Amino acid sequence: MARSGVQYEDVQRAIDDLLARGESPSVQKVREVLGTGSFTTISDHMREWRVRREANRDVPPPRGMPAALQELAEALWHKAQEAANEALAHYREEADRRAEEAREQMAEAQRRVEDAEQRESALAAHLAGTEQRLEERSAALARSEAEREALLEQEGRMASRQAQLEEALARQQQQMEQQAGEHQQALAERETRHGERLAQEEQRHESAEARLMGLLDEARQERQAAEKAAATREAQQDRRLERLEAQLQEARGRLADEEKRHREVDWARRQAEEQLRTRQHEQELLQARIDEQKRLLEEQARRLRDLESQLHRCLWQTPPAREARDEDDEGPAAAEPSGRVGE
């Protein structure tokens, strides 16, 4: 059923206007006269108009002519009408079939174009997401490079600091060894002096022996305290050196992790670039397919217009050979029916 909008009376008036101008009515021309309406609605109304016109052709001719002439005219009229109906039915069936095939091809082409446009839209969205992820990974890679350079710089500073600490430790150990030697020498000299004083004191007084023993114990205690302090300082230096070595190992571990992350990010970037090139190639192929589908759609539309033009020429033009044969057979008496057939 035709959709609401353009009515049958509007189409009929447009057809009458075209016939009055001597033009054959078609869907395109009727729509140009109306200025609105869909091709499907106009086509349905034109089909109804043809059915009504065929029904009106069955109206008998007016009376008032001789019976024999009337019978002959009716016979010729029926023959012409049957021949015209057969030809018209054949042309109409062929035209309907071709028009239906063309509409199906157009619908299929339109569906393919829509599918291609949807795939292109999805591909464009995916490509935009890929580009965004690539930019994010590039930014992350830049940050990783900056962090790696900072770690390398920090490692250089730590290495320099370690060298300085090792040099300071060596100097301190040398100083400690020198101090220990000097202390041993001082102790030896002091013991020597104490021994000499003890010998002198033994010679002078027995009470000097206790004092000498106290001095010796004091010197021994001082030597033990100095050795203990040197051992404590050496242990502290060893612990500090161990902490520095642990910090260095930790920094080296972080540097190795950053290098591993850098390699992973670089690999991901190369993969994303390869995917981007693949997507661009697929998009080019898809655009070529879309252009080919559009070209096919335009070709099918042109063929459909040609079929509609052929259909209307078949519907509104009587074959010349049949008109000439009817005029030869009928003579002047068949002029009026032949004129009605060609309407």
C-alpha positions in Angstrom: 0.0 0.0 0.0 1.3 3.5 -0.9 2.5 5.6 1.9 0.7 8.8 2.9 1.8 12.0 1.3 1.3 12.3 -2.4 -2.3 11.2 -3.3 -3.6 9.4 -6.4 -5.4 12.6 -7.6 -2.1 14.6 -7.5 -0.4 12.0 -9.6 -3.3 11.8 -12.1 -3.3 15.6 -12.5 0.4 15.5 -13.1 0.0 12.8 -15.8 -2.8 14.8 -17.4 -0.5 17.8 -17.6 2.3 15.8 -19.1 -0.1 14.3 -21.7 -1.5 17.7 -22.5 2.1 18.9 -23.3 2.7 15.8 -25.5 5.1 14.1 -23.1 5.1 10.5 -22.0 4.5 10.3 -18.2 7.3 8.7 -16.1 8.0 8.5 -12.4 10.8 11.1 -12.7 8.7 13.5 -14.8 5.7 13.2 -12.4 7.9 13.9 -9.5 9.4 16.9 -11.2 5.8 18.2 -11.9 4.7 17.6 -8.3 8.0 18.8 -6.7 7.8 16.2 -3.9 6.9 12.6 -3.2 8.9 9.3 -3.1 9.5 7.3 -6.3 7.8 4.3 -4.7 4.6 6.2 -3.9 4.5 7.8 -7.4 5.2 4.4 -9.0 2.3 2.8 -7.1 -0.1 5.6 -8.1 1.0 5.3 -11.7 0.4 1.6 -11.6 -3.2 2.2 -10.3 -3.7 4.8 -13.1 -2.7 2.3 -15.8 -5.1 -0.3 -14.3 -8.0 2.2 -14.4 -7.1 3.3 -17.9 -7.1 -0.4 -19.1 -10.5 -0.9 -17.4 -11.9 2.2 -19.2 -10.8 0.8 -22.6 -13.5 -2.0 -22.2 -16.3 0.6 -22.6 -18.2 -0.3 -25.8 -18.2 2.2 -28.7 -21.2 4.4 -29.2 -24.2 3.2 -31.2 -25.4 4.8 -34.5 -23.3 3.0 -37.0 -24.3 0.0 -39.2 -24.4 -3.3 -37.4 -21.9 -5.0 -39.8 -19.5 -2.1 -39.5 -20.0 -2.1 -35.7 -19.3 -5.8 -35.5 -16.2 -5.4 -37.7 -15.0 -2.5 -35.6 -15.6 -4.4 -32.4 -13.7 -7.4 -33.8 -10.8 -5.3 -34.9 -10.9 -3.4 -31.6 -10.8 -6.6 -29.6 -7.9 -8.0 -31.7 -6.0 -4.8 -31.4 -6.7 -4.6 -27.7 -5.6 -8.3 -27.2 -2.4 -7.7 -29.2 -1.7 -4.5 -27.3 -2.5 -6.1 -24.0 -0.2 -9.1 -24.8 2.6 -6.8 -25.9 2.0 -4.5 -22.9 1.9 -7.4 -20.4 5.1 -8.8 -21.9 6.8 -5.4 -21.7 5.4 -4.7 -18.3 6.5 -8.1 -17.0 10.0 -7.7 -18.4 10.3 -4.1 -17.2 9.0 -5.1 -13.7 11.4 -8.0 -13.5 14.3 -5.7 -14.6 13.3 -3.0 -12.3 13.0 -5.4 -9.4 16.4 -6.8 -10.2 17.8 -3.3 -10.4 16.2 -2.4 -7.1 17.6 -5.5 -5.5 21.1 -4.8 -6.9 20.8 -1.2 -5.7 19.7 -2.3 -2.2 22.6 -4.8 -2.1 25.1 -2.2 -3.2 23.7 0.3 -0.7 24.0 -2.3 2.0 27.6 -3.0 1.0 28.4 0.7 1.0 26.8 1.0 4.5 28.8 -2.0 5.7 32.0 -0.5 4.2 31.3 2.8 5.9 30.6 1.1 9.2 33.9 -0.9 8.9 35.7 2.3 7.9 34.2 4.1 10.9 35.2 1.3 13.3 38.7 1.1 11.7 39.1 4.9 12.0 38.1 4.7 15.7 40.5 1.8 16.3 43.2 3.7 14.4 42.6 6.8 16.6 42.8 4.6 19.7 46.1 3.0 18.4 47.6 6.5 17.7 46.6 7.7 21.2 48.1 4.6 22.8 51.2 5.1 20.7 51.5 8.7 21.8 51.0 7.6 25.5 53.7 4.9 25.0 56.0 7.5 23.3 55.5 9.8 26.3 56.2 6.9 28.7 59.3 6.1 26.7 60.5 9.7 26.9 59.9 9.6 30.7 61.8 6.3 30.9 64.7 7.8 28.9 64.8 10.8 31.2 64.7 8.6 34.3 67.4 6.4 32.8 69.6 9.4 32.1 68.9 10.6 35.7 69.9 7.1 37.1 73.0 7.1 34.9 73.9 10.5 36.3 73.1 9.3 39.8 75.2 6.2 39.3 78.1 8.3 38.0 77.8 10.5 41.1 77.6 7.4 43.4 80.6 5.9 41.6 82.6 9.1 42.1 81.4 9.2 45.7 82.4 5.6 46.2 85.9 6.3 44.8 86.2 9.2 47.1 85.0 7.1 50.1 87.4 4.3 49.1 90.2 6.8 48.8 89.3 8.4 52.2 89.1 4.9 53.7 92.5 4.1 52.4 93.9 7.3 53.8 92.2 6.6 57.1 93.5 3.1 57.3 97.0 4.4 56.4 96.6 7.0 59.2 95.3 4.3 61.6 98.3 2.1 60.7 100.6 5.1 61.1 99.0 6.0 64.4 99.2 2.4 65.6 102.9 2.3 64.7 103.5 5.6 66.4 101.5 4.4 69.4 103.5 1.2 69.5 106.7 3.1 69.2 105.5 5.5 71.9 104.5 2.6 74.1 107.9 1.0 73.5 109.7 4.2 74.2 107.5 4.7 77.3 108.2 1.2 78.5 111.8 1.8 77.9 111.7 5.0 79.9 109.7 3.3 82.5 112.1 0.4 82.7 115.0 2.8 83.0 113.2 4.7 85.7 112.2 1.5 87.4 115.8 0.4 87.4 116.8 3.7 88.8 114.0 3.7 91.3 114.9 0.1 92.4 118.3 1.3 93.1 117.1 4.3 95.0 114.0 3.2 96.8 111.8 0.1 97.1 108.6 2.1 97.1 109.2 3.2 93.5 108.4 -0.4 92.4 104.7 0.1 93.1 104.6 3.4 91.3 106.4 1.9 88.3 103.9 -1.0 88.2 101.0 1.6 88.3 102.5 3.5 85.5 103.0 0.3 83.5 99.4 -0.7 84.0 98.3 2.8 83.0 100.3 2.6 79.8 99.0 -0.9 79.1 95.4 0.3 79.6 96.1 3.3 77.4 97.4 1.0 74.7 94.4 -1.3 75.0 92.0 1.7 74.8 93.8 3.0 71.7 93.7 -0.4 70.1 90.0 -0.8 70.9 89.2 2.7 69.5 91.1 1.9 66.4 89.2 -1.4 66.0 85.9 0.4 66.6 86.8 3.0 63.9 87.8 0.3 61.5 84.5 -1.6 62.1 82.6 1.6 61.5 84.4 2.2 58.3 83.8 -1.4 57.2 80.0 -1.1 58.0 79.9 2.2 56.1 81.7 0.6 53.2 79.2 -2.3 53.2 76.2 0.1 53.2 77.8 2.0 50.3 78.3 -1.3 48.4 74.7 -2.3 49.1 73.4 1.1 47.8 75.6 0.7 44.7 74.2 -2.8 44.0 70.6 -1.5 44.5 71.3 1.4 42.1 72.7 -1.1 39.5 69.6 -3.3 40.0 67.3 -0.3 39.4 69.3 0.6 36.3 69.0 -2.9 35.0 65.2 -2.8 35.5 65.0 0.5 33.8 66.9 -0.8 30.8 64.6 -3.8 30.7 61.5 -1.5 30.7 63.2 0.6 28.0 63.6 -2.4 25.8 60.0 -3.5 26.4 58.6 0.0 25.7 60.8 0.2 22.5 59.5 -3.2 21.4 55.9 -2.2 22.1 56.5 1.1 20.1 57.8 -0.9 17.1 54.8 -3.3 17.3 52.5 -0.3 17.4 54.2 1.3 14.4 53.9 -1.9 12.5 50.2 -2.2 13.4 49.7 1.5 12.3 51.3 0.8 8.9 49.1 -2.3 8.5 46.0 -0.3 9.5 46.9 2.4 7.0 47.3 -0.2 4.2 44.0 -1.8 5.1 42.3 1.7 5.1 43.7 2.3 1.6 42.4 -1.0 0.4 39.0 -0.3 2.0 38.8 3.1 0.4 39.5 1.5 -3.0 36.7 -0.9 -2.4 34.4 1.9 -1.4 35.2 3.8 -4.5 34.6 0.7 -6.6 31.2 0.1 -4.9 30.2 3.7 -5.5 31.2 3.4 -9.1 29.1 0.2 -9.4 26.2 1.9 -7.6 26.3 4.8 -10.1 26.4 2.3 -13.0 23.4 0.4 -11.6 21.5 3.7 -11.1 22.2 4.6 -14.7 21.1 1.2 -15.9 17.9 1.6 -13.8 17.2 4.9 -15.4 17.7 3.4 -18.9 15.3 0.5 -18.0 12.7 3.0 -16.8 13.1 5.0 -20.0 12.7 1.8 -22.1 9.7 0.8 -20.0 7.9 4.0 -20.6 8.8 3.9 -24.3 7.3 0.4 -24.4 4.2 1.5 -22.5 3.4 4.7 -24.4 4.5 3.9 -27.9 2.7 1.5 -30.3 5.0 -0.6 -32.5 5.0 1.0 -36.0 4.8 -2.4 -37.8 1.6 -3.3 -35.9 0.0 0.2 -36.7 0.8 -0.1 -40.4 -0.7 -3.6 -40.5 -3.9 -2.5 -38.7 -4.4 0.4 -41.1 -4.0 -1.9 -44.1 -6.5 -4.4 -42.7 -9.1 -2.1 -41.3 -9.2 0.8 -43.8 -11.1 4.0 -43.0 -13.6 2.1 -40.8 -10.9 1.1 -38.3 -9.4 4.5 -37.9 -11.3 5.4 -34.7 -10.5 2.1 -32.8 -6.9 2.3 -33.7 -6.8 5.8 -32.4 -8.1 4.6 -29.1 -5.5 1.8 -28.9 -2.7 4.3 -29.2 -4.1 6.5 -26.4 
